[in-house]
Amino acid sequence: MGDDRGSLVALEGNKTIPFDIKRVYYLFGTAKDITRGLHAHLALKQVMLCVTGSCKILLDDGVVRESVFLDSPTKGLLVESLVWREMSEFSSDCVLLVIASEHYDEADYIRNYEVFKKTVEIDTLAARTEKHKWNE
Ligand code: TYD
């Protein structure tokens, strides 16, 4: 949204943001050469966007690893549950806004990559078993 006065982005729960918004936080002043994140969530989903500046987001669903460069306040990235994320290459002016579907809960974090991989395998197996049950 915008006019000759400038631009405006509105984010609404269950509309532009595809979940109920429970928490909003932002990262800024991140030192150069720092990598943050290095975790996945069991249930939480989030949308990330750089309000100013830029950074790189690496996403890994246990099978595919992909990097996205967030470099515009009009670019939002949806990160589903059970996705490993690493944020790096923060510009000095970067303000990374995170909109989350859950309150802060350390029990929802998977901070060990091997545990993450095992959890994805179990989740995939459970989904397959469930599908098999319904197809019988
Ligand atoms: P951390 O999850 O390590 O940040 P990142 O994944 O972005 O590298 O969080 C850093 C610290 O802040 C950690 O002690 C937990 C705390 N924290 C909260 O208290 N509330 C929050 O909403 C978040 C995201 C972190």
Boltz pocket constraint, residues with backbone or C-beta under 6 A from the ligand:
constraints:
  - pocket:
      binder: B
      contacts: [[A, 23], [A, 25], [A, 27], [A, 35], [A, 36], [A, 37], [A, 38], [A, 39], [A, 104]]
      max_distance: 6.0
